[in-house]
Structures are given as structure tokens and as C-alpha cells.
């Protein structure tokens, strides 16, 4: 569910970036940055749970 939220937030950020005339390439990079942050957050959760006592 959180990955879907990160995807939607990334799409919104991409549209806003494109609306501010940043260009398609930079807007796509903004989308991928937000999306990969969501993926890394999901991936790091079990690792962080192991570190907590």
C-alpha cells in the first residue's frame, strides 16, 4: 500500500515539475527518485527491525 502511495506522490511531483518547465528528463528523474525512495524504504524495513533490540 505504501509503495502505491509513493508512486502516486512521485507522479504528482513529476507533473508539478513538468508544469514548472523543468523538462521531461528532470521530471522523470524526480519521479524515479521518489519511487526508489519508496522501494528502499520497503526494502530497509526488515533490516532496521533486526537492528532494534
C-alpha positions in Angstrom: 0.0 0.0 0.0 2.8 2.4 0.9 4.5 1.7 -2.5 1.3 2.8 -4.2 1.4 6.0 -2.2 5.0 6.6 -3.2 4.1 6.0 -6.8 1.2 8.5 -6.7 3.3 11.1 -4.9 6.0 10.6 -7.5 3.6 11.1 -10.3 2.2 14.2 -8.7 5.8 15.6 -8.2 6.6 14.7 -11.8 3.6 16.6 -13.1 4.3 19.6 -11.0 8.0 19.6 -12.1 6.9 19.4 -15.7 4.4 22.2 -15.1 7.2 24.4 -13.8 9.0 23.9 -17.1 11.8 21.7 -15.7 11.7 19.4 -18.8 10.7 15.9 -19.3 14.0 14.4 -18.3 14.2 16.1 -15.0 10.5 15.4 -14.3 11.2 11.7 -14.9 14.2 11.8 -12.6 12.1 13.4 -9.9 9.5 10.6 -10.3 12.2 7.9 -10.2 13.8 9.5 -7.1 10.5 9.4 -5.2 9.7 5.9 -6.4 13.1 4.4 -5.5 12.9 6.1 -2.1 9.7 4.1 -1.5 11.3 0.9 -2.7 14.3 1.4 -0.5 12.1 2.2 2.5 10.2 -1.0 1.9 13.5 -2.9 1.5 15.2 -1.5 4.5 12.3 -2.2 7.0 13.4 -5.8 7.9 17.0 -4.7 8.2 16.1 -1.9 10.6 13.8 -4.3 12.6 16.8 -6.6 13.1 18.9 -3.7 14.5 16.3 -2.7 17.0 16.5 -4.6 20.3 
